[in-house]
């Protein structure tokens, strides 16, 4: 399996993914026209010469090397909130003074705001249920950070991830089920469709910029504020290990959290090695290297529109020489030749305190991303 930029021929597969993912997976909606435009925008973004992030959107697909089937998607929006407002609820702690003896009572409110303007957003991560295999989720999630390390000029200093909030199998959101009685009597799927299709004025017309006090919510709605869908928990845990944190901003419709991290502090950005390829003639790498240091790694060429990446045990970085050692057969599949520039991200783990080149011991082998955000 390998990662590559999406192409127009992937429209049918992308539509199937949009249908499979269901309501709440807001970055991909089952609208063939909208998906075709998204693909065209991505193709154009990869082809551009960029010196600073703009309205580029990079959408990747995970392809099975043997069958050509599309297993999943992952994406990056270079500068979110520029062309279309990125609106959230901000969680605020407020103090209410009771009349009796001026008692102070802490409360929490949610207020509509536009906080993240121009930040890079990671999005559109989906691994199809039938293809959840070892390292597939980690490849989909962490390849984006490798791409940021390779092309830092294309992305903003702050990276965010809007996580999918809690909803049931029928697509009902406890948070929206309470909120809709105060803003708009629409089912969750319809509200999501309107919000994500760029319907002019939907947010401003229906969700007022006044505080909603959480103590007035029912228990079901209040309990899911800042929580994620069960299929999103592994993705959240992985991002938190990368250094992402929730700073109090939640989705307007399902209450899911937005996580953020400075690009330069993302563990996988810092631990991506970029260097010249040193080919190893055998199909496998030498047995005498310290495989405990780098048991598996994401390895990629240094292209943009021609970007290719995979996860393998047949490549590893040599920080002391500035090279990336790659088995010859694998290099051929990635379009790499001896001396070409390549990048390599060890998958032994992520730790916010680790430094580039430092051995990382924490393993992620027991967790795989399902679909997330």
CORURVEN-V324722 format. One record per residue. N is the residue number from 1. OMEGA is omega in whole degrees, 0 to 359 (NA if undefined). BURIAL is + if it has 16 or more other C-alpha atoms within 10 Angstrom, else -. D_FIRST is the distance of its C-alpha to the first C-alpha in Angstrom with 2 decimals. Layout:
BEGIN
((N:OMEGA:BURIAL:D_FIRST) (N:OMEGA:BURIAL:D_FIRST))
END
This chain:
BEGIN
((1:180:+:0.00) (2:179:+:3.78) (3:174:+:7.15) (4:173:+:10.03) (5:179:+:13.54) (6:179:+:14.44) (7:181:-:16.59) (8:180:-:19.52) (9:181:-:17.79) (10:185:-:15.70) (11:181:+:19.03) (12:179:-:19.05) (13:179:+:15.73) (14:178:+:17.00) (15:178:+:20.28) (16:178:-:18.94) (17:179:+:17.32) (18:178:+:20.71) (19:182:-:22.56) (20:188:-:20.55) (21:174:+:20.87) (22:179:+:24.66) (23:180:+:27.54) (24:174:+:27.16) (25:198:+:23.68) (26:183:+:25.70) (27:176:-:23.33) (28:179:+:22.08) (29:184:+:24.95) (30:178:+:25.02) (31:187:-:26.97) (32:179:-:25.60) (33:180:-:27.91) (34:179:-:26.97) (35:178:+:23.22) (36:177:+:23.83) (37:178:-:25.85) (38:178:+:23.20) (39:180:+:20.70) (40:179:-:23.53) (41:179:+:24.38) (42:179:+:20.89) (43:179:+:20.81) (44:182:-:24.31) (45:179:+:23.51) (46:184:+:20.84) (47:184:-:23.39) (48:168:-:26.34) (49:190:-:28.08) (50:174:-:28.51) (51:177:-:30.90) (52:183:-:31.10) (53:177:+:29.10) (54:183:+:30.25) (55:181:-:29.03) (56:174:+:25.53) (57:184:+:22.66) (58:180:+:19.08) (59:181:+:16.54) (60:172:+:12.78) (61:174:+:10.16) (62:185:+:6.66) (63:174:+:5.43) (64:184:-:4.39) (65:184:-:4.88) (66:186:-:7.89) (67:185:-:9.55) (68:181:-:8.96) (69:179:-:9.52) (70:185:+:9.37) (71:183:+:8.61) (72:181:+:10.57) (73:172:+:12.46) (74:187:+:14.08) (75:176:+:17.07) (76:170:+:20.02) (77:190:+:23.57) (78:183:+:25.41) (79:184:+:28.88) (80:174:+:29.34) (81:179:+:32.80) (82:182:-:34.18) (83:178:-:34.33) (84:185:-:34.27) (85:175:-:35.78) (86:190:+:33.57) (87:180:+:35.94) (88:162:+:35.97) (89:172:+:38.51) (90:177:+:39.80) (91:181:+:40.95) (92:172:-:44.43) (93:180:-:46.84) (94:179:-:50.35) (95:176:-:53.72) (96:179:-:56.09) (97:177:-:59.75) (98:181:-:61.60) (99:184:-:65.25) (100:177:-:66.54) (101:177:-:67.22) (102:179:-:64.50) (103:180:-:61.79) (104:183:-:58.38) (105:180:-:55.51) (106:176:-:51.88) (107:177:-:49.68) (108:177:+:46.29) (109:174:+:45.71) (110:182:+:42.83) (111:179:+:43.54) (112:180:+:41.62) (113:171:+:40.61) (114:186:-:38.50) (115:185:-:37.41) (116:179:+:34.03) (117:179:-:34.78) (118:177:+:32.55) (119:173:+:30.12) (120:181:+:26.39) (121:171:+:24.62) (122:191:+:21.07) (123:169:+:20.32) (124:179:+:18.35) (125:178:+:15.92) (126:174:+:14.91) (127:186:+:12.44) (128:187:+:13.47) (129:183:-:15.50) (130:186:-:14.12) (131:180:-:10.55) (132:185:+:11.85) (133:183:-:10.43) (134:173:-:11.01) (135:181:+:10.08) (136:180:+:8.15) (137:179:+:11.56) (138:178:+:12.43) (139:180:+:9.59) (140:183:+:10.76) (141:192:+:14.30) (142:177:+:14.77) (143:179:+:12.93) (144:180:+:15.95) (145:173:+:18.35) (146:180:+:16.89) (147:177:+:17.33) (148:178:+:20.84) (149:181:+:21.69) (150:183:+:20.76) (151:186:-:22.74) (152:182:+:25.37) (153:183:-:27.83) (154:189:+:25.78) (155:184:+:26.09) (156:182:+:29.06) (157:178:+:30.46) (158:180:+:29.85) (159:180:+:26.53) (160:175:+:26.76) (161:175:+:24.74) (162:185:+:26.47) (163:179:+:25.51) (164:180:+:25.82) (165:185:+:29.20) (166:172:+:30.45) (167:181:+:30.76) (168:184:-:31.10) (169:178:-:29.35) (170:179:-:31.84) (171:178:-:30.90) (172:179:+:34.14) (173:178:+:34.33) (174:180:+:37.25) (175:180:+:37.62) (176:179:+:37.86) (177:175:+:40.08) (178:186:+:42.64) (179:186:+:42.20) (180:179:+:42.51) (181:181:-:46.09) (182:184:-:46.95) (183:184:-:45.12) (184:182:-:44.08) (185:178:-:44.18) (186:173:-:40.69) (187:187:-:38.03) (188:181:+:34.93) (189:180:+:32.68) (190:178:-:35.34) (191:179:+:35.85) (192:180:+:32.14) (193:181:+:32.04) (194:183:-:35.08) (195:186:+:34.00) (196:179:-:30.57) (197:179:-:31.89) (198:178:-:34.18) (199:187:-:37.31) (200:172:-:40.11) (201:184:-:41.98) (202:183:-:40.29) (203:183:+:40.04) (204:182:-:43.42) (205:191:-:45.18) (206:182:-:43.99) (207:185:+:43.24) (208:179:-:46.25) (209:177:-:46.14) (210:183:-:48.31) (211:168:-:47.50) (212:183:+:46.38) (213:187:+:47.66) (214:179:+:45.34) (215:178:-:48.35) (216:180:-:49.11) (217:173:-:45.77) (218:186:-:45.44) (219:183:-:43.75) (220:180:-:40.56) (221:182:+:39.99) (222:185:+:41.02) (223:184:-:38.82) (224:178:+:35.52) (225:180:+:36.28) (226:179:+:33.64) (227:183:+:31.58) (228:175:+:28.05) (229:183:+:26.66) (230:179:+:25.72) (231:183:+:22.06) (232:184:+:22.25) (233:178:+:23.82) (234:179:+:20.79) (235:179:+:19.82) (236:180:+:23.46) (237:180:-:23.70) (238:180:+:20.77) (239:178:+:22.38) (240:175:+:25.72) (241:176:+:24.50) (242:181:+:23.44) (243:180:+:27.07) (244:180:+:27.12) (245:176:+:30.36) (246:183:+:32.04) (247:173:-:35.17) (248:179:+:36.77) (249:183:+:35.30) (250:182:+:34.10) (251:181:+:33.02) (252:188:+:35.94) (253:182:+:34.85) (254:177:+:33.16) (255:180:+:34.23) (256:185:+:30.75) (257:167:+:30.72) (258:178:+:29.59) (259:180:+:28.39) (260:177:+:28.94) (261:171:+:28.59) (262:183:-:29.74) (263:184:+:26.86) (264:181:+:28.31) (265:177:+:28.41) (266:187:+:24.81) (267:184:+:23.78) (268:173:+:20.31) (269:183:+:22.04) (270:185:+:24.60) (271:172:+:22.41) (272:179:+:20.08) (273:177:+:21.25) (274:182:+:21.64) (275:180:+:22.95) (276:182:+:23.17) (277:167:+:20.78) (278:183:+:22.31) (279:172:+:20.68) (280:191:+:20.87) (281:183:-:21.67) (282:177:-:20.24) (283:179:-:16.80) (284:182:-:17.24) (285:180:+:19.16) (286:181:-:22.80) (287:186:-:23.68) (288:178:-:26.54) (289:184:-:24.75) (290:186:-:24.90) (291:176:-:21.59) (292:179:-:23.03) (293:185:+:22.96) (294:183:+:19.26) (295:176:-:17.44) (296:180:+:13.98) (297:166:+:13.34) (298:178:+:11.38) (299:185:+:12.11) (300:169:+:12.53) (301:185:+:15.00) (302:182:+:18.12) (303:174:-:18.02) (304:177:+:18.60) (305:177:+:18.19) (306:183:-:16.08) (307:174:+:13.97) (308:180:+:10.47) (309:175:+:8.88) (310:174:+:6.43) (311:192:+:7.87) (312:168:+:9.67) (313:182:+:13.16) (314:176:+:13.84) (315:176:+:15.09) (316:179:+:17.93) (317:171:+:20.62) (318:184:+:24.24) (319:184:-:26.25) (320:179:-:29.48) (321:183:-:28.70) (322:181:-:26.57) (323:172:+:23.85) (324:181:+:20.16) (325:184:+:19.66) (326:174:+:16.55) (327:189:+:16.21) (328:182:+:17.13) (329:178:+:14.48) (330:179:+:11.67) (331:179:+:14.10) (332:180:-:14.46) (333:181:-:10.88) (334:181:+:11.45) (335:182:-:14.95) (336:174:+:16.73) (337:180:+:20.09) (338:180:-:22.56) (339:175:-:24.24) (340:176:+:21.82) (341:178:+:21.23) (342:175:+:18.02) (343:187:+:17.38) (344:180:+:16.24) (345:178:+:16.35) (346:182:+:17.02) (347:178:+:15.88) (348:179:+:19.03) (349:176:+:20.32) (350:176:+:22.18) (351:185:+:25.91) (352:182:-:28.02) (353:183:-:30.61) (354:178:-:28.46) (355:178:-:28.97) (356:179:-:26.64) (357:181:+:26.27) (358:179:-:27.71) (359:182:-:26.26) (360:188:+:24.63) (361:188:-:25.13) (362:184:-:24.26) (363:177:-:21.19) (364:191:-:18.99) (365:185:-:17.50) (366:183:-:19.56) (367:173:-:18.39) (368:176:+:15.39) (369:170:+:15.70) (370:174:+:16.37) (371:197:+:17.52) (372:197:+:19.98) (373:NA:+:21.37))
END
